[in-house]
Amino acid sequence: MDEETVEQPNPDPDPDPNPDPDPGPDPDPDPDPDPNPDQVEQVLRVLAASPHVKTVVITCGAPEMSPAFWLLARGARALCL
């Protein structure tokens, strides 16, 4: 009796010919999501020196829960942003 060959399906029909290289370790494995007041002041100084910036977008979860958000929001508003 002849044995029939059963073709197995390809588990990955479209393999990526150029997979991404290993990105390595996270550069900041324990980020501090809340900037300190000095960092906020630094951002406000950069904004004040950047008249071409007309909008500030703050993202990441619920930024209004951070005290730094309110410092930044008030400072940006004072700069008419």
PQR file with spaces between the fields and no chain letter, atoms N, CA, C, O and H, PARSE charges and radii, in Angstrom:
ATOM       1  N    MET     1       0.827   -1.146    0.000 -0.4000 1.5000
ATOM       2  CA   MET     1       0.000    0.000    0.000 -0.0000 2.0000
ATOM       3  C    MET     1       0.891    1.235    0.000  0.5500 1.7000
ATOM       4  O    MET     1       1.891    1.283    0.716 -0.5500 1.4000
ATOM       5  N    ASP     2       0.521    2.259   -0.823 -0.4000 1.5000
ATOM       6  CA   ASP     2       1.294    3.486   -0.901 -0.0000 2.0000
ATOM       7  C    ASP     2       0.900    4.421    0.225  0.5500 1.7000
ATOM       8  O    ASP     2      -0.277    4.586    0.546 -0.5500 1.4000
ATOM       9  H    ASP     2      -0.292    2.220   -1.405  0.4000 1.0000
ATOM      10  N    GLU     3       1.899    5.018    0.804 -0.4000 1.5000
ATOM      11  CA   GLU     3       1.605    6.006    1.852 -0.0000 2.0000
ATOM      12  C    GLU     3       1.386    7.358    1.191  0.5500 1.7000
ATOM      13  O    GLU     3       2.161    7.778    0.332 -0.5500 1.4000
ATOM      14  H    GLU     3       2.855    4.885    0.544  0.4000 1.0000
ATOM      15  N    GLU     4       0.336    8.022    1.598 -0.4000 1.5000
ATOM      16  CA   GLU     4       0.079    9.360    1.074 -0.0000 2.0000
ATOM      17  C    GLU     4       0.802   10.367    1.949  0.5500 1.7000
ATOM      18  O    GLU     4       0.846   10.241    3.173 -0.5500 1.4000
ATOM      19  H    GLU     4      -0.294    7.680    2.296  0.4000 1.0000
ATOM      20  N    THR     5       1.368   11.372    1.290 -0.4000 1.5000
ATOM      21  CA   THR     5       2.025   12.434    2.027 -0.0000 2.0000
ATOM      22  C    THR     5       0.993   13.516    2.297  0.5500 1.7000
ATOM      23  O    THR     5       0.346   14.019    1.379 -0.5500 1.4000
ATOM      24  H    THR     5       1.332   11.474    0.296  0.4000 1.0000
ATOM      25  N    VAL     6       0.853   13.860    3.548 -0.4000 1.5000
ATOM      26  CA   VAL     6      -0.083   14.917    3.933 -0.0000 2.0000
ATOM      27  C    VAL     6       0.742   16.166    4.188  0.5500 1.7000
ATOM      28  O    VAL     6       1.622   16.191    5.048 -0.5500 1.4000
ATOM      29  H    VAL     6       1.379   13.451    4.294  0.4000 1.0000
ATOM      30  N    GLU     7       0.434   17.195    3.424 -0.4000 1.5000
ATOM      31  CA   GLU     7       1.171   18.451    3.566 -0.0000 2.0000
ATOM      32  C    GLU     7       0.660   19.203    4.780  0.5500 1.7000
ATOM      33  O    GLU     7      -0.539   19.441    4.924 -0.5500 1.4000
ATOM      34  H    GLU     7      -0.281   17.174    2.726  0.4000 1.0000
ATOM      35  N    GLN     8       1.579   19.571    5.640 -0.4000 1.5000
ATOM      36  CA   GLN     8       1.218   20.315    6.842 -0.0000 2.0000
ATOM      37  C    GLN     8       1.066   21.790    6.491  0.5500 1.7000
ATOM      38  O    GLN     8       1.854   22.329    5.713 -0.5500 1.4000
ATOM      39  H    GLN     8       2.553   19.378    5.522  0.4000 1.0000
ATOM      40  N    PRO     9       0.058   22.443    7.060 -0.5600 1.5000
ATOM      41  CA   PRO     9      -0.105   23.877    6.777  0.2800 2.0000
ATOM      42  C    PRO     9       1.043   24.686    7.387  0.5500 1.7000
ATOM      43  O    PRO     9       1.586   24.328    8.433 -0.5500 1.4000
ATOM      44  N    ASN    10       1.391   25.756    6.730 -0.4000 1.5000
ATOM      45  CA   ASN    10       2.438   26.646    7.217 -0.0000 2.0000
ATOM      46  C    ASN    10       1.859   27.443    8.386  0.5500 1.7000
ATOM      47  O    ASN    10       0.868   28.149    8.198 -0.5500 1.4000
ATOM      48  H    ASN    10       0.950   26.047    5.881  0.4000 1.0000
ATOM      49  N    PRO    11       2.437   27.357    9.579 -0.5600 1.5000
ATOM      50  CA   PRO    11       1.868   28.082   10.724  0.2800 2.0000
ATOM      51  C    PRO    11       1.940   29.598   10.567  0.5500 1.7000
ATOM      52  O    PRO    11       1.128   30.314   11.151 -0.5500 1.4000
ATOM      53  N    ASP    12       2.893   30.094    9.791 -0.4000 1.5000
ATOM      54  CA   ASP    12       3.019   31.536    9.562 -0.0000 2.0000
ATOM      55  C    ASP    12       3.062   31.750    8.049  0.5500 1.7000
ATOM      56  O    ASP    12       4.133   31.723    7.443 -0.5500 1.4000
ATOM      57  H    ASP    12       3.553   29.512    9.316  0.4000 1.0000
ATOM      58  N    PRO    13       1.887   31.962    7.443 -0.5600 1.5000
ATOM      59  CA   PRO    13       1.846   32.031    5.992  0.2800 2.0000
ATOM      60  C    PRO    13       2.615   33.209    5.402  0.5500 1.7000
ATOM      61  O    PRO    13       2.978   33.172    4.227 -0.5500 1.4000
ATOM      62  N    ASP    14       2.869   34.247    6.185 -0.4000 1.5000
ATOM      63  CA   ASP    14       3.573   35.412    5.653 -0.0000 2.0000
ATOM      64  C    ASP    14       4.670   35.820    6.633  0.5500 1.7000
ATOM      65  O    ASP    14       4.561   36.849    7.299 -0.5500 1.4000
ATOM      66  H    ASP    14       2.573   34.277    7.140  0.4000 1.0000
ATOM      67  N    PRO    15       5.728   35.011    6.719 -0.5600 1.5000
ATOM      68  CA   PRO    15       6.785   35.357    7.681  0.2800 2.0000
ATOM      69  C    PRO    15       7.474   36.653    7.285  0.5500 1.7000
ATOM      70  O    PRO    15       7.658   36.942    6.102 -0.5500 1.4000
ATOM      71  N    ASP    16       7.850   37.422    8.290 -0.4000 1.5000
ATOM      72  CA   ASP    16       8.543   38.688    8.057 -0.0000 2.0000
ATOM      73  C    ASP    16       9.981   38.377    7.657  0.5500 1.7000
ATOM      74  O    ASP    16      10.731   37.817    8.457 -0.5500 1.4000
ATOM      75  H    ASP    16       7.700   37.187    9.251  0.4000 1.0000
ATOM      76  N    PRO    17      10.384   38.732    6.425 -0.5600 1.5000
ATOM      77  CA   PRO    17      11.746   38.417    6.010  0.2800 2.0000
ATOM      78  C    PRO    17      12.796   39.246    6.737  0.5500 1.7000
ATOM      79  O    PRO    17      13.966   38.865    6.767 -0.5500 1.4000
ATOM      80  N    ASN    18      12.400   40.376    7.324 -0.4000 1.5000
ATOM      81  CA   ASN    18      13.334   41.251    8.031 -0.0000 2.0000
ATOM      82  C    ASN    18      12.814   41.536    9.431  0.5500 1.7000
ATOM      83  O    ASN    18      12.355   42.647    9.698 -0.5500 1.4000
ATOM      84  H    ASN    18      11.450   40.686    7.300  0.4000 1.0000
ATOM      85  N    PRO    19      12.875   40.565   10.327 -0.5600 1.5000
ATOM      86  CA   PRO    19      12.365   40.830   11.681  0.2800 2.0000
ATOM      87  C    PRO    19      13.169   41.933   12.357  0.5500 1.7000
ATOM      88  O    PRO    19      14.357   42.109   12.085 -0.5500 1.4000
ATOM      89  N    ASP    20      12.511   42.665   13.235 -0.4000 1.5000
ATOM      90  CA   ASP    20      13.188   43.735   13.972 -0.0000 2.0000
ATOM      91  C    ASP    20      14.288   43.140   14.841  0.5500 1.7000
ATOM      92  O    ASP    20      14.101   42.083   15.445 -0.5500 1.4000
ATOM      93  H    ASP    20      11.547   42.521   13.457  0.4000 1.0000
ATOM      94  N    PRO    21      15.425   43.810   14.907 -0.5600 1.5000
ATOM      95  CA   PRO    21      16.474   43.316   15.802  0.2800 2.0000
ATOM      96  C    PRO    21      16.038   43.515   17.247  0.5500 1.7000
ATOM      97  O    PRO    21      15.135   44.297   17.543 -0.5500 1.4000
ATOM      98  N    ASP    22      16.686   42.804   18.113 -0.4000 1.5000
ATOM      99  CA   ASP    22      16.382   42.923   19.537 -0.0000 2.0000
ATOM     100  C    ASP    22      16.610   44.367   19.975  0.5500 1.7000
ATOM     101  O    ASP    22      17.724   44.877   19.853 -0.5500 1.4000
ATOM     102  H    ASP    22      17.420   42.168   17.872  0.4000 1.0000
ATOM     103  N    PRO    23      15.563   45.041   20.486 -0.5600 1.5000
ATOM     104  CA   PRO    23      15.738   46.444   20.874  0.2800 2.0000
ATOM     105  C    PRO    23      16.600   46.633   22.115  0.5500 1.7000
ATOM     106  O    PRO    23      17.003   47.754   22.424 -0.5500 1.4000
ATOM     107  N    GLY    24      16.885   45.558   22.823 -0.4000 1.5000
ATOM     108  CA   GLY    24      17.716   45.670   24.014 -0.0000 2.0000
ATOM     109  C    GLY    24      16.885   46.050   25.225  0.5500 1.7000
ATOM     110  O    GLY    24      15.658   46.104   25.151 -0.5500 1.4000
ATOM     111  H    GLY    24      16.558   44.647   22.572  0.4000 1.0000
ATOM     112  N    PRO    25      17.544   46.311   26.328 -0.5600 1.5000
ATOM     113  CA   PRO    25      16.801   46.633   27.555  0.2800 2.0000
ATOM     114  C    PRO    25      16.133   47.991   27.457  0.5500 1.7000
ATOM     115  O    PRO    25      16.570   48.868   26.712 -0.5500 1.4000
ATOM     116  N    ASP    26      15.067   48.145   28.222 -0.4000 1.5000
ATOM     117  CA   ASP    26      14.358   49.417   28.301 -0.0000 2.0000
ATOM     118  C    ASP    26      15.325   50.448   28.878  0.5500 1.7000
ATOM     119  O    ASP    26      15.906   50.218   29.939 -0.5500 1.4000
ATOM     120  H    ASP    26      14.712   47.432   28.826  0.4000 1.0000
ATOM     121  N    PRO    27      15.509   51.595   28.188 -0.5600 1.5000
ATOM     122  CA   PRO    27      16.479   52.574   28.687  0.2800 2.0000
ATOM     123  C    PRO    27      16.094   53.176   30.037  0.5500 1.7000
ATOM     124  O    PRO    27      16.961   53.649   30.771 -0.5500 1.4000
ATOM     125  N    ASP    28      14.817   53.164   30.367 -0.4000 1.5000
ATOM     126  CA   ASP    28      14.373   53.703   31.655 -0.0000 2.0000
ATOM     127  C    ASP    28      13.347   52.732   32.232  0.5500 1.7000
ATOM     128  O    ASP    28      12.144   52.977   32.133 -0.5500 1.4000
ATOM     129  H    ASP    28      14.112   52.780   29.771  0.4000 1.0000
ATOM     130  N    PRO    29      13.807   51.631   32.835 -0.5600 1.5000
ATOM     131  CA   PRO    29      12.876   50.601   33.286  0.2800 2.0000
ATOM     132  C    PRO    29      11.942   51.052   34.404  0.5500 1.7000
ATOM     133  O    PRO    29      10.912   50.416   34.629 -0.5500 1.4000
ATOM     134  N    ASP    30      12.269   52.122   35.105 -0.4000 1.5000
ATOM     135  CA   ASP    30      11.412   52.588   36.196 -0.0000 2.0000
ATOM     136  C    ASP    30      11.177   54.090   36.033  0.5500 1.7000
ATOM     137  O    ASP    30      11.674   54.885   36.831 -0.5500 1.4000
ATOM     138  H    ASP    30      13.105   52.639   34.922  0.4000 1.0000
ATOM     139  N    PRO    31      10.414   54.485   34.994 -0.5600 1.5000
ATOM     140  CA   PRO    31      10.229   55.916   34.763  0.2800 2.0000
ATOM     141  C    PRO    31       9.382   56.561   35.858  0.5500 1.7000
ATOM     142  O    PRO    31       8.472   55.937   36.404 -0.5500 1.4000
ATOM     143  N    ASP    32       9.689   57.794   36.166 -0.4000 1.5000
ATOM     144  CA   ASP    32       8.894   58.557   37.124 -0.0000 2.0000
ATOM     145  C    ASP    32       7.900   59.364   36.313  0.5500 1.7000
ATOM     146  O    ASP    32       8.293   60.318   35.641 -0.5500 1.4000
ATOM     147  H    ASP    32      10.428   58.301   35.723  0.4000 1.0000
ATOM     148  N    PRO    33       6.614   59.010   36.355 -0.5600 1.5000
ATOM     149  CA   PRO    33       5.646   59.690   35.501  0.2800 2.0000
ATOM     150  C    PRO    33       5.373   61.139   35.911  0.5500 1.7000
ATOM     151  O    PRO    33       4.871   61.921   35.104 -0.5500 1.4000
ATOM     152  N    ASP    34       5.693   61.502   37.140 -0.4000 1.5000
ATOM     153  CA   ASP    34       5.416   62.850   37.602 -0.0000 2.0000
ATOM     154  C    ASP    34       6.687   63.690   37.593  0.5500 1.7000
ATOM     155  O    ASP    34       7.619   63.410   38.346 -0.5500 1.4000
ATOM     156  H    ASP    34       6.101   60.867   37.796  0.4000 1.0000
ATOM     157  N    PRO    35       6.733   64.721   36.743 -0.5600 1.5000
ATOM     158  CA   PRO    35       7.902   65.606   36.781  0.2800 2.0000
ATOM     159  C    PRO    35       7.917   66.401   38.078  0.5500 1.7000
ATOM     160  O    PRO    35       6.871   66.655   38.676 -0.5500 1.4000
ATOM     161  N    ASN    36       9.100   66.787   38.501 -0.4000 1.5000
ATOM     162  CA   ASN    36       9.187   67.606   39.703 -0.0000 2.0000
ATOM     163  C    ASN    36       9.059   69.081   39.297  0.5500 1.7000
ATOM     164  O    ASN    36       9.142   69.392   38.109 -0.5500 1.4000
ATOM     165  H    ASN    36       9.950   66.581   38.015  0.4000 1.0000
ATOM     166  N    PRO    37       8.859   69.989   40.249 -0.5600 1.5000
ATOM     167  CA   PRO    37       8.684   71.407   39.916  0.2800 2.0000
ATOM     168  C    PRO    37       9.838   72.008   39.120  0.5500 1.7000
ATOM     169  O    PRO    37       9.616   72.872   38.271 -0.5500 1.4000
ATOM     170  N    ASP    38      11.072   71.560   39.382 -0.4000 1.5000
ATOM     171  CA   ASP    38      12.212   72.076   38.608 -0.0000 2.0000
ATOM     172  C    ASP    38      12.097   71.690   37.138  0.5500 1.7000
ATOM     173  O    ASP    38      12.422   72.485   36.256 -0.5500 1.4000
ATOM     174  H    ASP    38      11.252   70.858   40.071  0.4000 1.0000
ATOM     175  N    GLN    39      11.635   70.470   36.877 -0.4000 1.5000
ATOM     176  CA   GLN    39      11.455   70.034   35.494 -0.0000 2.0000
ATOM     177  C    GLN    39      10.347   70.842   34.808  0.5500 1.7000
ATOM     178  O    GLN    39      10.469   71.208   33.639 -0.5500 1.4000
ATOM     179  H    GLN    39      11.371   69.824   37.593  0.4000 1.0000
ATOM     180  N    VAL    40       9.278   71.113   35.540 -0.4000 1.5000
ATOM     181  CA   VAL    40       8.189   71.919   34.981 -0.0000 2.0000
ATOM     182  C    VAL    40       8.701   73.316   34.654  0.5500 1.7000
ATOM     183  O    VAL    40       8.386   73.855   33.593 -0.5500 1.4000
ATOM     184  H    VAL    40       9.179   70.816   36.490  0.4000 1.0000
ATOM     185  N    GLU    41       9.476   73.901   35.541 -0.4000 1.5000
ATOM     186  CA   GLU    41      10.048   75.235   35.288 -0.0000 2.0000
ATOM     187  C    GLU    41      10.947   75.222   34.063  0.5500 1.7000
ATOM     188  O    GLU    41      10.950   76.170   33.278 -0.5500 1.4000
ATOM     189  H    GLU    41       9.732   73.463   36.403  0.4000 1.0000
ATOM     190  N    GLN    42      11.710   74.144   33.899 -0.4000 1.5000
ATOM     191  CA   GLN    42      12.576   74.030   32.723 -0.0000 2.0000
ATOM     192  C    GLN    42      11.733   73.978   31.446  0.5500 1.7000
ATOM     193  O    GLN    42      12.068   74.631   30.458 -0.5500 1.4000
ATOM     194  H    GLN    42      11.707   73.374   34.536  0.4000 1.0000
ATOM     195  N    VAL    43      10.655   73.214   31.460 -0.4000 1.5000
ATOM     196  CA   VAL    43       9.763   73.144   30.295 -0.0000 2.0000
ATOM     197  C    VAL    43       9.168   74.515   30.016  0.5500 1.7000
ATOM     198  O    VAL    43       9.087   74.928   28.859 -0.5500 1.4000
ATOM     199  H    VAL    43      10.383   72.684   32.262  0.4000 1.0000
ATOM     200  N    LEU    44       8.757   75.218   31.044 -0.4000 1.5000
ATOM     201  CA   LEU    44       8.160   76.545   30.852 -0.0000 2.0000
ATOM     202  C    LEU    44       9.186   77.544   30.302  0.5500 1.7000
ATOM     203  O    LEU    44       8.839   78.410   29.500 -0.5500 1.4000
ATOM     204  H    LEU    44       8.822   74.882   31.984  0.4000 1.0000
ATOM     205  N    ARG    45      10.446   77.424   30.731 -0.4000 1.5000
ATOM     206  CA   ARG    45      11.483   78.298   30.163 -0.0000 2.0000
ATOM     207  C    ARG    45      11.677   78.016   28.675  0.5500 1.7000
ATOM     208  O    ARG    45      11.832   78.943   27.879 -0.5500 1.4000
ATOM     209  H    ARG    45      10.728   76.720   31.383  0.4000 1.0000
ATOM     210  N    VAL    46      11.669   76.748   28.305 -0.4000 1.5000
ATOM     211  CA   VAL    46      11.803   76.395   26.886 -0.0000 2.0000
ATOM     212  C    VAL    46      10.591   76.925   26.104  0.5500 1.7000
ATOM     213  O    VAL    46      10.749   77.466   25.010 -0.5500 1.4000
ATOM     214  H    VAL    46      11.543   75.996   28.952  0.4000 1.0000
ATOM     215  N    LEU    47       9.411   76.773   26.652 -0.4000 1.5000
ATOM     216  CA   LEU    47       8.213   77.283   25.975 -0.0000 2.0000
ATOM     217  C    LEU    47       8.269   78.801   25.831  0.5500 1.7000
ATOM     218  O    LEU    47       7.912   79.339   24.784 -0.5500 1.4000
ATOM     219  H    LEU    47       9.282   76.334   27.541  0.4000 1.0000
ATOM     220  N    ALA    48       8.714   79.489   26.873 -0.4000 1.5000
ATOM     221  CA   ALA    48       8.805   80.949   26.823 -0.0000 2.0000
ATOM     222  C    ALA    48       9.802   81.403   25.761  0.5500 1.7000
ATOM     223  O    ALA    48       9.629   82.463   25.160 -0.5500 1.4000
ATOM     224  H    ALA    48       9.005   79.052   27.724  0.4000 1.0000
ATOM     225  N    ALA    49      10.840   80.611   25.529 -0.4000 1.5000
ATOM     226  CA   ALA    49      11.863   80.952   24.547 -0.0000 2.0000
ATOM     227  C    ALA    49      11.531   80.423   23.152  0.5500 1.7000
ATOM     228  O    ALA    49      12.346   80.526   22.235 -0.5500 1.4000
ATOM     229  H    ALA    49      10.981   79.749   26.017  0.4000 1.0000
ATOM     230  N    SER    50      10.338   79.858   22.994 -0.4000 1.5000
ATOM     231  CA   SER    50       9.949   79.246   21.719 -0.0000 2.0000
ATOM     232  C    SER    50       8.641   79.857   21.221  0.5500 1.7000
ATOM     233  O    SER    50       7.589   79.228   21.337 -0.5500 1.4000
ATOM     234  H    SER    50       9.676   79.774   23.739  0.4000 1.0000
ATOM     235  N    PRO    51       8.689   81.071   20.667 -0.5600 1.5000
ATOM     236  CA   PRO    51       7.447   81.737   20.260  0.2800 2.0000
ATOM     237  C    PRO    51       6.699   81.006   19.146  0.5500 1.7000
ATOM     238  O    PRO    51       5.513   81.261   18.932 -0.5500 1.4000
ATOM     239  N    HIS    52       7.367   80.109   18.440 -0.4000 1.5000
ATOM     240  CA   HIS    52       6.693   79.350   17.384 -0.0000 2.0000
ATOM     241  C    HIS    52       5.775   78.267   17.948  0.5500 1.7000
ATOM     242  O    HIS    52       4.924   77.748   17.225 -0.5500 1.4000
ATOM     243  H    HIS    52       8.330   79.901   18.613  0.4000 1.0000
ATOM     244  N    VAL    53       5.933   77.916   19.229 -0.4000 1.5000
ATOM     245  CA   VAL    53       5.066   76.919   19.854 -0.0000 2.0000
ATOM     246  C    VAL    53       3.765   77.608   20.251  0.5500 1.7000
ATOM     247  O    VAL    53       3.763   78.577   21.011 -0.5500 1.4000
ATOM     248  H    VAL    53       6.624   78.338   19.816  0.4000 1.0000
ATOM     249  N    LYS    54       2.665   77.090   19.725 -0.4000 1.5000
ATOM     250  CA   LYS    54       1.362   77.689   19.999 -0.0000 2.0000
ATOM     251  C    LYS    54       0.453   76.781   20.818  0.5500 1.7000
ATOM     252  O    LYS    54      -0.555   77.236   21.359 -0.5500 1.4000
ATOM     253  H    LYS    54       2.667   76.303   19.108  0.4000 1.0000
ATOM     254  N    THR    55       0.802   75.506   20.912 -0.4000 1.5000
ATOM     255  CA   THR    55      -0.049   74.541   21.595 -0.0000 2.0000
ATOM     256  C    THR    55       0.812   73.589   22.406  0.5500 1.7000
ATOM     257  O    THR    55       1.890   73.187   21.968 -0.5500 1.4000
ATOM     258  H    THR    55       1.621   75.137   20.473  0.4000 1.0000
ATOM     259  N    VAL    56       0.338   73.234   23.579 -0.4000 1.5000
ATOM     260  CA   VAL    56       0.988   72.232   24.411 -0.0000 2.0000
ATOM     261  C    VAL    56       0.002   71.089   24.582  0.5500 1.7000
ATOM     262  O    VAL    56      -1.124   71.299   25.033 -0.5500 1.4000
ATOM     263  H    VAL    56      -0.538   73.561   23.934  0.4000 1.0000
ATOM     264  N    VAL    57       0.420   69.877   24.222 -0.4000 1.5000
ATOM     265  CA   VAL    57      -0.422   68.694   24.369 -0.0000 2.0000
ATOM     266  C    VAL    57       0.180   67.832   25.464  0.5500 1.7000
ATOM     267  O    VAL    57       1.347   67.447   25.401 -0.5500 1.4000
ATOM     268  H    VAL    57       1.334   69.707   23.855  0.4000 1.0000
ATOM     269  N    ILE    58      -0.625   67.537   26.457 -0.4000 1.5000
ATOM     270  CA   ILE    58      -0.166   66.734   27.589 -0.0000 2.0000
ATOM     271  C    ILE    58      -0.947   65.429   27.560  0.5500 1.7000
ATOM     272  O    ILE    58      -2.177   65.431   27.594 -0.5500 1.4000
ATOM     273  H    ILE    58      -1.573   67.849   26.509  0.4000 1.0000
ATOM     274  N    THR    59      -0.228   64.321   27.498 -0.4000 1.5000
ATOM     275  CA   THR    59      -0.874   63.014   27.415 -0.0000 2.0000
ATOM     276  C    THR    59      -0.359   62.101   28.514  0.5500 1.7000
ATOM     277  O    THR    59       0.434   62.511   29.363 -0.5500 1.4000
ATOM     278  H    THR    59       0.771   64.320   27.471  0.4000 1.0000
ATOM     279  N    CYS    60      -0.809   60.887   28.487 -0.4000 1.5000
ATOM     280  CA   CYS    60      -0.351   59.814   29.376 -0.0000 2.0000
ATOM     281  C    CYS    60      -1.316   59.622   30.540  0.5500 1.7000
ATOM     282  O    CYS    60      -1.180   60.251   31.589 -0.5500 1.4000
ATOM     283  H    CYS    60      -1.453   60.554   27.798  0.4000 1.0000
ATOM     284  N    GLY    61      -2.254   58.777   30.345 -0.4000 1.5000
ATOM     285  CA   GLY    61      -3.171   58.440   31.430 -0.0000 2.0000
ATOM     286  C    GLY    61      -4.041   59.611   31.829  0.5500 1.7000
ATOM     287  O    GLY    61      -4.749   60.179   30.997 -0.5500 1.4000
ATOM     288  H    GLY    61      -2.365   58.266   29.493  0.4000 1.0000
ATOM     289  N    ALA    62      -3.993   59.968   33.075 -0.4000 1.5000
ATOM     290  CA   ALA    62      -4.773   61.077   33.619 -0.0000 2.0000
ATOM     291  C    ALA    62      -3.810   62.122   34.160  0.5500 1.7000
ATOM     292  O    ALA    62      -3.571   62.170   35.367 -0.5500 1.4000
ATOM     293  H    ALA    62      -3.418   59.507   33.751  0.4000 1.0000
ATOM     294  N    PRO    63      -3.246   62.967   33.282 -0.5600 1.5000
ATOM     295  CA   PRO    63      -2.225   63.911   33.742  0.2800 2.0000
ATOM     296  C    PRO    63      -2.728   64.873   34.812  0.5500 1.7000
ATOM     297  O    PRO    63      -1.941   65.364   35.622 -0.5500 1.4000
ATOM     298  N    GLU    64      -4.026   65.146   34.823 -0.4000 1.5000
ATOM     299  CA   GLU    64      -4.557   66.095   35.816 -0.0000 2.0000
ATOM     300  C    GLU    64      -4.458   65.561   37.239  0.5500 1.7000
ATOM     301  O    GLU    64      -4.685   66.302   38.195 -0.5500 1.4000
ATOM     302  H    GLU    64      -4.665   64.747   34.165  0.4000 1.0000
ATOM     303  N    MET    65      -4.123   64.289   37.387 -0.4000 1.5000
ATOM     304  CA   MET    65      -3.952   63.709   38.720 -0.0000 2.0000
ATOM     305  C    MET    65      -2.582   64.048   39.301  0.5500 1.7000
ATOM     306  O    MET    65      -2.337   63.812   40.484 -0.5500 1.4000
ATOM     307  H    MET    65      -3.939   63.687   36.611  0.4000 1.0000
ATOM     308  N    SER    66      -1.697   64.591   38.489 -0.4000 1.5000
ATOM     309  CA   SER    66      -0.360   64.941   38.951 -0.0000 2.0000
ATOM     310  C    SER    66      -0.317   66.409   39.352  0.5500 1.7000
ATOM     311  O    SER    66      -0.801   67.257   38.603 -0.5500 1.4000
ATOM     312  H    SER    66      -1.896   64.782   37.528  0.4000 1.0000
ATOM     313  N    PRO    67       0.249   66.734   40.513 -0.5600 1.5000
ATOM     314  CA   PRO    67       0.401   68.141   40.889  0.2800 2.0000
ATOM     315  C    PRO    67       1.220   68.921   39.852  0.5500 1.7000
ATOM     316  O    PRO    67       1.000   70.117   39.659 -0.5500 1.4000
ATOM     317  N    ALA    68       2.159   68.248   39.189 -0.4000 1.5000
ATOM     318  CA   ALA    68       2.979   68.912   38.181 -0.0000 2.0000
ATOM     319  C    ALA    68       2.137   69.377   36.997  0.5500 1.7000
ATOM     320  O    ALA    68       2.478   70.366   36.350 -0.5500 1.4000
ATOM     321  H    ALA    68       2.338   67.276   39.345  0.4000 1.0000
ATOM     322  N    PHE    69       1.049   68.681   36.709 -0.4000 1.5000
ATOM     323  CA   PHE    69       0.175   69.075   35.607 -0.0000 2.0000
ATOM     324  C    PHE    69      -0.345   70.489   35.832  0.5500 1.7000
ATOM     325  O    PHE    69      -0.352   71.310   34.915 -0.5500 1.4000
ATOM     326  H    PHE    69       0.771   67.877   37.235  0.4000 1.0000
ATOM     327  N    TRP    70      -0.770   70.762   37.036 -0.4000 1.5000
ATOM     328  CA   TRP    70      -1.375   72.070   37.313 -0.0000 2.0000
ATOM     329  C    TRP    70      -0.328   73.172   37.251  0.5500 1.7000
ATOM     330  O    TRP    70      -0.628   74.278   36.800 -0.5500 1.4000
ATOM     331  H    TRP    70      -0.764   70.095   37.781  0.4000 1.0000
ATOM     332  N    LEU    71       0.900   72.894   37.695 -0.4000 1.5000
ATOM     333  CA   LEU    71       1.978   73.882   37.544 -0.0000 2.0000
ATOM     334  C    LEU    71       2.222   74.179   36.073  0.5500 1.7000
ATOM     335  O    LEU    71       2.361   75.335   35.673 -0.5500 1.4000
ATOM     336  H    LEU    71       1.144   71.996   38.062  0.4000 1.0000
ATOM     337  N    LEU    72       2.271   73.122   35.276 -0.4000 1.5000
ATOM     338  CA   LEU    72       2.511   73.281   33.848 -0.0000 2.0000
ATOM     339  C    LEU    72       1.328   73.974   33.174  0.5500 1.7000
ATOM     340  O    LEU    72       1.528   74.863   32.346 -0.5500 1.4000
ATOM     341  H    LEU    72       2.158   72.183   35.601  0.4000 1.0000
ATOM     342  N    ALA    73       0.120   73.586   33.512 -0.4000 1.5000
ATOM     343  CA   ALA    73      -1.063   74.193   32.893 -0.0000 2.0000
ATOM     344  C    ALA    73      -1.145   75.682   33.210  0.5500 1.7000
ATOM     345  O    ALA    73      -1.403   76.490   32.318 -0.5500 1.4000
ATOM     346  H    ALA    73      -0.042   72.864   34.185  0.4000 1.0000
ATOM     347  N    ARG    74      -0.930   76.053   34.465 -0.4000 1.5000
ATOM     348  CA   ARG    74      -0.978   77.473   34.834 -0.0000 2.0000
ATOM     349  C    ARG    74       0.150   78.253   34.164  0.5500 1.7000
ATOM     350  O    ARG    74      -0.053   79.370   33.689 -0.5500 1.4000
ATOM     351  H    ARG    74      -0.720   75.397   35.190  0.4000 1.0000
ATOM     352  N    GLY    75       1.337   77.655   34.132 -0.4000 1.5000
ATOM     353  CA   GLY    75       2.474   78.332   33.501 -0.0000 2.0000
ATOM     354  C    GLY    75       2.272   78.499   32.001  0.5500 1.7000
ATOM     355  O    GLY    75       2.598   79.546   31.443 -0.5500 1.4000
ATOM     356  H    GLY    75       1.502   76.748   34.518  0.4000 1.0000
ATOM     357  N    ALA    76       1.737   77.473   31.346 -0.4000 1.5000
ATOM     358  CA   ALA    76       1.481   77.553   29.899 -0.0000 2.0000
ATOM     359  C    ALA    76       0.391   78.581   29.615  0.5500 1.7000
ATOM     360  O    ALA    76       0.475   79.325   28.637 -0.5500 1.4000
ATOM     361  H    ALA    76       1.472   76.622   31.800  0.4000 1.0000
ATOM     362  N    ARG    77      -0.612   78.622   30.452 -0.4000 1.5000
ATOM     363  CA   ARG    77      -1.692   79.615   30.288 -0.0000 2.0000
ATOM     364  C    ARG    77      -1.126   81.026   30.444  0.5500 1.7000
ATOM     365  O    ARG    77      -1.510   81.933   29.706 -0.5500 1.4000
ATOM     366  H    ARG    77      -0.680   78.018   31.246  0.4000 1.0000
ATOM     367  N    ALA    78      -0.230   81.212   31.386 -0.4000 1.5000
ATOM     368  CA   ALA    78       0.398   82.530   31.573 -0.0000 2.0000
ATOM     369  C    ALA    78       1.212   82.952   30.339  0.5500 1.7000
ATOM     370  O    ALA    78       1.410   84.141   30.092 -0.5500 1.4000
ATOM     371  H    ALA    78       0.082   80.476   31.986  0.4000 1.0000
ATOM     372  N    LEU    79       1.678   81.959   29.573 -0.4000 1.5000
ATOM     373  CA   LEU    79       2.413   82.244   28.342 -0.0000 2.0000
ATOM     374  C    LEU    79       1.458   82.364   27.139  0.5500 1.7000
ATOM     375  O    LEU    79       1.895   82.473   25.993 -0.5500 1.4000
ATOM     376  H    LEU    79       1.517   80.993   29.774  0.4000 1.0000
ATOM     377  N    CYS    80       0.156   82.341   27.424 -0.4000 1.5000
ATOM     378  CA   CYS    80      -0.889   82.421   26.390 -0.0000 2.0000
ATOM     379  C    CYS    80      -0.879   81.213   25.463  0.5500 1.7000
ATOM     380  O    CYS    80      -1.160   81.339   24.272 -0.5500 1.4000
ATOM     381  H    CYS    80      -0.200   82.252   28.355  0.4000 1.0000
ATOM     382  N    LEU    81      -0.561   80.061   25.999 -0.4000 1.5000
ATOM     383  CA   LEU    81      -0.598   78.821   25.221 -0.0000 2.0000
ATOM     384  C    LEU    81      -1.855   78.057   25.530  0.5500 1.7000
ATOM     385  O    LEU    81      -2.075   76.980   24.974 -0.5500 1.4000
ATOM     386  H    LEU    81      -0.333   79.959   26.968  0.4000 1.0000
